[in-house]
Structure formats: C-alpha cells, structure tokens
Amino acid sequence: MHKPNTKLGPAIMAGILDMLARHGYEAELKPGQFHMDLNLGHIQPLSPEIIGILRENGFEYCFLDKATYTDANGTIRCRSHFRRPY
C-alpha cells in the first residue's frame, strides 16, 4: 500500500460516498487509528471507474468477501474492502 500524498477532507469523502450511493453501492466507513477502511456492498462486480476513483483518493483494494449478505431490501450483495492509510 502506498501513502497518499493528499489529506482526504470531509468534503471529498462526502463526495465519494454520494457518488457510490448514486451508483447503487452500500458504503460503510470505518476509521481506525492508522487507516480508514471502506466496505462496499454491491450486486454486480465493481466497475473499473469506481476502483479508479477510489485509488485516486488513496484507497487500495484489499479483498472481496467470499460470503454474501442480504441488505434491508432483501437483495443479496457481495462486500469488497478498501483501505486508506492516514
């Protein structure tokens, strides 16, 4: 993982989360002591556009859960994990 050159401000993060929601992804942000985790729930495989936008903002793809989950609407989703160091 590389250390991003720019600090991720609240406005930038809000824009990323808004964009993900508009594309139909469920997003869960988990700040930690040394990094920030972003978990995405998705029905279809992640598009290269989404992965590219996250990489541009310092998030690196970590892994895809093999287990699926069911959201509040009863839709079966996969979960992908991204991490960004502080």
VEXMAR-770823 format. One record per atom (N, C-alpha, C): atom name; x, y, z; residue in one letter. Coordinates in nm, 4 decimals. Example, Ala and Ser with C-alpha at 12.3 -4.5 7.8 and 13.67 -1.06 7.14 Angstrom:
residues 2
+--------+----------+----------+----------+------+
! drendo !        u !        v !        w ! nuti !
+--------+----------+----------+----------+------+
!      N !   1.3190 !  -0.5690 !   0.7800 !    A !
!     CA !   1.2300 !  -0.4500 !   0.7800 !    A !
!      C !   1.3200 !  -0.3300 !   0.7800 !    A !
!      N !   1.2850 !  -0.2250 !   0.7080 !    S !
!     CA !   1.3670 !  -0.1060 !   0.7140 !    S !
!      C !   1.2900 !   0.0030 !   0.7870 !    S !
+--------+----------+----------+----------+------+
//
This chain:
residues 86
+--------+----------+----------+----------+------+
! drendo !        u !        v !        w ! nuti !
+--------+----------+----------+----------+------+
!      N !   0.0824 !  -0.1171 !   0.0000 !    M !
!     CA !   0.0000 !   0.0000 !   0.0000 !    M !
!      C !   0.0872 !   0.1239 !   0.0000 !    M !
!      N !   0.0483 !   0.2220 !  -0.0762 !    H !
!     CA !   0.1237 !   0.3467 !  -0.0763 !    H !
!      C !   0.0546 !   0.4493 !   0.0110 !    H !
!      N !   0.1308 !   0.5445 !   0.0594 !    K !
!     CA !   0.0755 !   0.6513 !   0.1408 !    K !
!      C !   0.0295 !   0.7627 !   0.0477 !    K !
!      N !  -0.0997 !   0.8006 !   0.0544 !    P !
!     CA !  -0.1480 !   0.9057 !  -0.0336 !    P !
!      C !  -0.0830 !   1.0394 !  -0.0021 !    P !
!      N !  -0.0657 !   1.1195 !  -0.1050 !    N !
!     CA !   0.0001 !   1.2492 !  -0.0896 !    N !
!      C !  -0.0934 !   1.3561 !  -0.0348 !    N !
!      N !  -0.2226 !   1.3379 !  -0.0515 !    T !
!     CA !  -0.3165 !   1.4402 !  -0.0093 !    T !
!      C !  -0.3998 !   1.3921 !   0.1083 !    T !
!      N !  -0.4383 !   1.4876 !   0.1915 !    K !
!     CA !  -0.5261 !   1.4563 !   0.3028 !    K !
!      C !  -0.6683 !   1.4484 !   0.2492 !    K !
!      N !  -0.7406 !   1.3489 !   0.2931 !    L !
!     CA !  -0.8784 !   1.3289 !   0.2488 !    L !
!      C !  -0.9698 !   1.4091 !   0.3399 !    L !
!      N !  -1.0186 !   1.5219 !   0.2893 !    G !
!     CA !  -1.1048 !   1.6087 !   0.3690 !    G !
!      C !  -1.2478 !   1.5585 !   0.3729 !    G !
!      N !  -1.3264 !   1.6120 !   0.4658 !    P !
!     CA !  -1.4661 !   1.5691 !   0.4792 !    P !
!      C !  -1.5484 !   1.5934 !   0.3521 !    P !
!      N !  -1.5232 !   1.7041 !   0.2825 !    A !
!     CA !  -1.5993 !   1.7329 !   0.1613 !    A !
!      C !  -1.5680 !   1.6320 !   0.0508 !    A !
!      N !  -1.4416 !   1.5934 !   0.0387 !    I !
!     CA !  -1.4026 !   1.4952 !  -0.0628 !    I !
!      C !  -1.4638 !   1.3595 !  -0.0294 !    I !
!      N !  -1.4551 !   1.3199 !   0.0977 !    M !
!     CA !  -1.5117 !   1.1912 !   0.1389 !    M !
!      C !  -1.6627 !   1.1897 !   0.1195 !    M !
!      N !  -1.7298 !   1.3007 !   0.1514 !    A !
!     CA !  -1.8753 !   1.3086 !   0.1308 !    A !
!      C !  -1.9088 !   1.2947 !  -0.0175 !    A !
!      N !  -1.8276 !   1.3547 !  -0.1039 !    G !
!     CA !  -1.8497 !   1.3423 !  -0.2486 !    G !
!      C !  -1.8326 !   1.1988 !  -0.2963 !    G !
!      N !  -1.7323 !   1.1304 !  -0.2421 !    I !
!     CA !  -1.7092 !   0.9897 !  -0.2798 !    I !
!      C !  -1.8268 !   0.9038 !  -0.2348 !    I !
!      N !  -1.8709 !   0.9210 !  -0.1097 !    L !
!     CA !  -1.9829 !   0.8424 !  -0.0586 !    L !
!      C !  -2.1117 !   0.8712 !  -0.1359 !    L !
!      N !  -2.1336 !   0.9974 !  -0.1725 !    D !
!     CA !  -2.2508 !   1.0344 !  -0.2521 !    D !
!      C !  -2.2464 !   0.9670 !  -0.3895 !    D !
!      N !  -2.1297 !   0.9691 !  -0.4537 !    M !
!     CA !  -2.1140 !   0.9058 !  -0.5846 !    M !
!      C !  -2.1403 !   0.7555 !  -0.5746 !    M !
!      N !  -2.0893 !   0.6911 !  -0.4702 !    L !
!     CA !  -2.1113 !   0.5474 !  -0.4521 !    L !
!      C !  -2.2597 !   0.5175 !  -0.4335 !    L !
!      N !  -2.3279 !   0.5983 !  -0.3534 !    A !
!     CA !  -2.4711 !   0.5779 !  -0.3300 !    A !
!      C !  -2.5504 !   0.5950 !  -0.4596 !    A !
!      N !  -2.5136 !   0.6939 !  -0.5410 !    R !
!     CA !  -2.5836 !   0.7154 !  -0.6691 !    R !
!      C !  -2.5640 !   0.5982 !  -0.7649 !    R !
!      N !  -2.4545 !   0.5257 !  -0.7504 !    H !
!     CA !  -2.4288 !   0.4082 !  -0.8351 !    H !
!      C !  -2.4872 !   0.2798 !  -0.7746 !    H !
!      N !  -2.5581 !   0.2898 !  -0.6618 !    G !
!     CA !  -2.6253 !   0.1751 !  -0.6029 !    G !
!      C !  -2.5429 !   0.0927 !  -0.5058 !    G !
!      N !  -2.4301 !   0.1460 !  -0.4605 !    Y !
!     CA !  -2.3457 !   0.0739 !  -0.3652 !    Y !
!      C !  -2.3853 !   0.1099 !  -0.2223 !    Y !
!      N !  -2.3755 !   0.0133 !  -0.1324 !    E !
!     CA !  -2.3842 !   0.0424 !   0.0100 !    E !
!      C !  -2.2410 !   0.0668 !   0.0562 !    E !
!      N !  -2.2205 !   0.1702 !   0.1341 !    A !
!     CA !  -2.0851 !   0.2030 !   0.1788 !    A !
!      C !  -2.0820 !   0.2143 !   0.3306 !    A !
!      N !  -1.9792 !   0.1553 !   0.3903 !    E !
!     CA !  -1.9569 !   0.1628 !   0.5335 !    E !
!      C !  -1.8134 !   0.2105 !   0.5546 !    E !
!      N !  -1.7990 !   0.3205 !   0.6244 !    L !
!     CA !  -1.6683 !   0.3794 !   0.6507 !    L !
!      C !  -1.6305 !   0.3497 !   0.7949 !    L !
!      N !  -1.5112 !   0.2937 !   0.8144 !    K !
!     CA !  -1.4640 !   0.2580 !   0.9485 !    K !
!      C !  -1.3270 !   0.3205 !   0.9721 !    K !
!      N !  -1.3227 !   0.4368 !   1.0382 !    P !
!     CA !  -1.1928 !   0.4960 !   1.0691 !    P !
!      C !  -1.1235 !   0.4187 !   1.1812 !    P !
!      N !  -0.9941 !   0.3959 !   1.1643 !    G !
!     CA !  -0.9134 !   0.3302 !   1.2662 !    G !
!      C !  -0.8026 !   0.4228 !   1.3106 !    G !
!      N !  -0.7117 !   0.3722 !   1.3894 !    Q !
!     CA !  -0.6030 !   0.4554 !   1.4401 !    Q !
!      C !  -0.5019 !   0.4892 !   1.3305 !    Q !
!      N !  -0.4711 !   0.3937 !   1.2426 !    F !
!     CA !  -0.3679 !   0.4146 !   1.1420 !    F !
!      C !  -0.4198 !   0.4144 !   0.9988 !    F !
!      N !  -0.5454 !   0.3782 !   0.9793 !    H !
!     CA !  -0.6016 !   0.3700 !   0.8452 !    H !
!      C !  -0.7538 !   0.3858 !   0.8499 !    H !
!      N !  -0.8125 !   0.4040 !   0.7343 !    M !
!     CA !  -0.9561 !   0.4128 !   0.7200 !    M !
!      C !  -0.9998 !   0.2983 !   0.6282 !    M !
!      N !  -1.0964 !   0.2199 !   0.6729 !    D !
!     CA !  -1.1500 !   0.1113 !   0.5915 !    D !
!      C !  -1.2805 !   0.1553 !   0.5280 !    D !
!      N !  -1.2999 !   0.1173 !   0.4041 !    L !
!     CA !  -1.4230 !   0.1429 !   0.3312 !    L !
!      C !  -1.4730 !   0.0089 !   0.2812 !    L !
!      N !  -1.5916 !  -0.0302 !   0.3268 !    N !
!     CA !  -1.6530 !  -0.1552 !   0.2836 !    N !
!      C !  -1.7679 !  -0.1218 !   0.1893 !    N !
!      N !  -1.7666 !  -0.1818 !   0.0724 !    L !
!     CA !  -1.8714 !  -0.1573 !  -0.0266 !    L !
!      C !  -1.9558 !  -0.2813 !  -0.0457 !    L !
!      N !  -2.0873 !  -0.2638 !  -0.0378 !    G !
!     CA !  -2.1804 !  -0.3701 !  -0.0703 !    G !
!      C !  -2.2268 !  -0.3489 !  -0.2130 !    G !
!      N !  -2.2202 !  -0.4532 !  -0.2956 !    H !
!     CA !  -2.2562 !  -0.4369 !  -0.4362 !    H !
!      C !  -2.3203 !  -0.5638 !  -0.4902 !    H !
!      N !  -2.4078 !  -0.5450 !  -0.5896 !    I !
!     CA !  -2.4787 !  -0.6562 !  -0.6528 !    I !
!      C !  -2.3949 !  -0.7126 !  -0.7669 !    I !
!      N !  -2.3398 !  -0.6246 !  -0.8484 !    Q !
!     CA !  -2.2577 !  -0.6644 !  -0.9624 !    Q !
!      C !  -2.1111 !  -0.6377 !  -0.9304 !    Q !
!      N !  -2.0198 !  -0.6961 !  -1.0077 !    P !
!     CA !  -1.8772 !  -0.6673 !  -0.9849 !    P !
!      C !  -1.8492 !  -0.5167 !  -0.9910 !    P !
!      N !  -1.7486 !  -0.4748 !  -0.9164 !    L !
!     CA !  -1.7112 !  -0.3331 !  -0.9158 !    L !
!      C !  -1.6611 !  -0.2905 !  -1.0524 !    L !
!      N !  -1.7019 !  -0.1730 !  -1.0947 !    S !
!     CA !  -1.6575 !  -0.1216 !  -1.2246 !    S !
!      C !  -1.5162 !  -0.0651 !  -1.2120 !    S !
!      N !  -1.4405 !  -0.0671 !  -1.3212 !    P !
!     CA !  -1.3067 !  -0.0061 !  -1.3197 !    P !
!      C !  -1.3123 !   0.1424 !  -1.2836 !    P !
!      N !  -1.4218 !   0.2105 !  -1.3199 !    E !
!     CA !  -1.4378 !   0.3527 !  -1.2881 !    E !
!      C !  -1.4389 !   0.3743 !  -1.1367 !    E !
!      N !  -1.5152 !   0.2925 !  -1.0645 !    I !
!     CA !  -1.5239 !   0.3059 !  -0.9192 !    I !
!      C !  -1.3890 !   0.2762 !  -0.8545 !    I !
!      N !  -1.3258 !   0.1689 !  -0.8964 !    I !
!     CA !  -1.1944 !   0.1334 !  -0.8413 !    I !
!      C !  -1.0943 !   0.2444 !  -0.8695 !    I !
!      N !  -1.0972 !   0.3028 !  -0.9897 !    G !
!     CA !  -1.0070 !   0.4119 !  -1.0264 !    G !
!      C !  -1.0281 !   0.5360 !  -0.9404 !    G !
!      N !  -1.1527 !   0.5726 !  -0.9169 !    I !
!     CA !  -1.1825 !   0.6901 !  -0.8339 !    I !
!      C !  -1.1333 !   0.6683 !  -0.6916 !    I !
!      N !  -1.1553 !   0.5478 !  -0.6391 !    L !
!     CA !  -1.1082 !   0.5196 !  -0.5029 !    L !
!      C !  -0.9558 !   0.5214 !  -0.4961 !    L !
!      N !  -0.8888 !   0.4665 !  -0.5962 !    R !
!     CA !  -0.7411 !   0.4680 !  -0.5980 !    R !
!      C !  -0.6873 !   0.6101 !  -0.6066 !    R !
!      N !  -0.7526 !   0.6944 !  -0.6869 !    E !
!     CA !  -0.7105 !   0.8345 !  -0.6983 !    E !
!      C !  -0.7167 !   0.9058 !  -0.5634 !    E !
!      N !  -0.8047 !   0.8583 !  -0.4750 !    N !
!     CA !  -0.8210 !   0.9197 !  -0.3433 !    N !
!      C !  -0.7522 !   0.8403 !  -0.2331 !    N !
!      N !  -0.6594 !   0.7518 !  -0.2719 !    G !
!     CA !  -0.5742 !   0.6843 !  -0.1751 !    G !
!      C !  -0.6255 !   0.5523 !  -0.1216 !    G !
!      N !  -0.7426 !   0.5055 !  -0.1671 !    F !
!     CA !  -0.7951 !   0.3776 !  -0.1217 !    F !
!      C !  -0.7410 !   0.2654 !  -0.2087 !    F !
!      N !  -0.6888 !   0.1621 !  -0.1458 !    E !
!     CA !  -0.6390 !   0.0455 !  -0.2172 !    E !
!      C !  -0.7333 !  -0.0711 !  -0.1945 !    E !
!      N !  -0.7591 !  -0.1469 !  -0.3003 !    Y !
!     CA !  -0.8445 !  -0.2644 !  -0.2916 !    Y !
!      C !  -0.7750 !  -0.3708 !  -0.2079 !    Y !
!      N !  -0.8436 !  -0.4229 !  -0.1066 !    C !
!     CA !  -0.7850 !  -0.5255 !  -0.0206 !    C !
!      C !  -0.8354 !  -0.6650 !  -0.0578 !    C !
!      N !  -0.9659 !  -0.6871 !  -0.0520 !    F !
!     CA !  -1.0185 !  -0.8189 !  -0.0847 !    F !
!      C !  -1.1698 !  -0.8155 !  -0.1006 !    F !
!      N !  -1.2231 !  -0.9204 !  -0.1588 !    L !
!     CA !  -1.3666 !  -0.9426 !  -0.1758 !    L !
!      C !  -1.4059 !  -1.0553 !  -0.0814 !    L !
!      N !  -1.5072 !  -1.0317 !   0.0024 !    D !
!     CA !  -1.5571 !  -1.1391 !   0.0891 !    D !
!      C !  -1.6142 !  -1.2512 !   0.0045 !    D !
!      N !  -1.5867 !  -1.3739 !   0.0421 !    K !
!     CA !  -1.6450 !  -1.4879 !  -0.0284 !    K !
!      C !  -1.7900 !  -1.5082 !   0.0128 !    K !
!      N !  -1.8249 !  -1.4646 !   0.1337 !    A !
!     CA !  -1.9618 !  -1.4772 !   0.1821 !    A !
!      C !  -2.0440 !  -1.3562 !   0.1370 !    A !
!      N !  -2.1685 !  -1.3790 !   0.1018 !    T !
!     CA !  -2.2582 !  -1.2699 !   0.0645 !    T !
!      C !  -2.3436 !  -1.2327 !   0.1852 !    T !
!      N !  -2.4168 !  -1.1225 !   0.1733 !    Y !
!     CA !  -2.5095 !  -1.0827 !   0.2780 !    Y !
!      C !  -2.6364 !  -1.0299 !   0.2125 !    Y !
!      N !  -2.7418 !  -1.0182 !   0.2901 !    T !
!     CA !  -2.8701 !  -0.9686 !   0.2414 !    T !
!      C !  -2.8941 !  -0.8314 !   0.3019 !    T !
!      N !  -2.9214 !  -0.7311 !   0.2160 !    D !
!     CA !  -2.9450 !  -0.5961 !   0.2668 !    D !
!      C !  -3.0876 !  -0.5831 !   0.3196 !    D !
!      N !  -3.1248 !  -0.4636 !   0.3643 !    A !
!     CA !  -3.2561 !  -0.4399 !   0.4250 !    A !
!      C !  -3.3709 !  -0.4637 !   0.3270 !    A !
!      N !  -3.3447 !  -0.4505 !   0.1977 !    N !
!     CA !  -3.4478 !  -0.4717 !   0.0959 !    N !
!      C !  -3.4561 !  -0.6166 !   0.0500 !    N !
!      N !  -3.3731 !  -0.7037 !   0.1061 !    G !
!     CA !  -3.3742 !  -0.8442 !   0.0675 !    G !
!      C !  -3.2857 !  -0.8766 !  -0.0520 !    G !
!      N !  -3.2032 !  -0.7802 !  -0.0947 !    T !
!     CA !  -3.1131 !  -0.8007 !  -0.2077 !    T !
!      C !  -2.9839 !  -0.8664 !  -0.1593 !    T !
!      N !  -2.9403 !  -0.9690 !  -0.2300 !    I !
!     CA !  -2.8153 !  -1.0360 !  -0.1949 !    I !
!      C !  -2.6991 !  -0.9563 !  -0.2538 !    I !
!      N !  -2.6027 !  -0.9233 !  -0.1698 !    R !
!     CA !  -2.4896 !  -0.8404 !  -0.2110 !    R !
!      C !  -2.3575 !  -0.9063 !  -0.1737 !    R !
!      N !  -2.2541 !  -0.8671 !  -0.2472 !    C !
!     CA !  -2.1154 !  -0.9016 !  -0.2140 !    C !
!      C !  -2.0557 !  -0.7832 !  -0.1387 !    C !
!      N !  -1.9448 !  -0.8055 !  -0.0714 !    R !
!     CA !  -1.8805 !  -0.6972 !   0.0030 !    R !
!      C !  -1.7318 !  -0.6919 !  -0.0342 !    R !
!      N !  -1.6868 !  -0.5743 !  -0.0806 !    S !
!     CA !  -1.5466 !  -0.5511 !  -0.1114 !    S !
!      C !  -1.4877 !  -0.4559 !  -0.0079 !    S !
!      N !  -1.3607 !  -0.4782 !   0.0239 !    H !
!     CA !  -1.2942 !  -0.3985 !   0.1273 !    H !
!      C !  -1.1799 !  -0.3178 !   0.0660 !    H !
!      N !  -1.1753 !  -0.1900 !   0.1041 !    F !
!     CA !  -1.0700 !  -0.0983 !   0.0627 !    F !
!      C !  -1.0093 !  -0.0374 !   0.1883 !    F !
!      N !  -0.8832 !   0.0051 !   0.1782 !    R !
!     CA !  -0.8146 !   0.0656 !   0.2930 !    R !
!      C !  -0.7330 !   0.1849 !   0.2451 !    R !
!      N !  -0.7322 !   0.2890 !   0.3292 !    R !
!     CA !  -0.6527 !   0.4087 !   0.3031 !    R !
!      C !  -0.5744 !   0.4429 !   0.4287 !    R !
!      N !  -0.4412 !   0.4450 !   0.4212 !    P !
!     CA !  -0.3621 !   0.4849 !   0.5378 !    P !
!      C !  -0.3762 !   0.6353 !   0.5627 !    P !
!      N !  -0.3599 !   0.6747 !   0.6883 !    Y !
!     CA !  -0.3641 !   0.8186 !   0.7212 !    Y !
!      C !  -0.2335 !   0.8822 !   0.6876 !    Y !
+--------+----------+----------+----------+------+
//
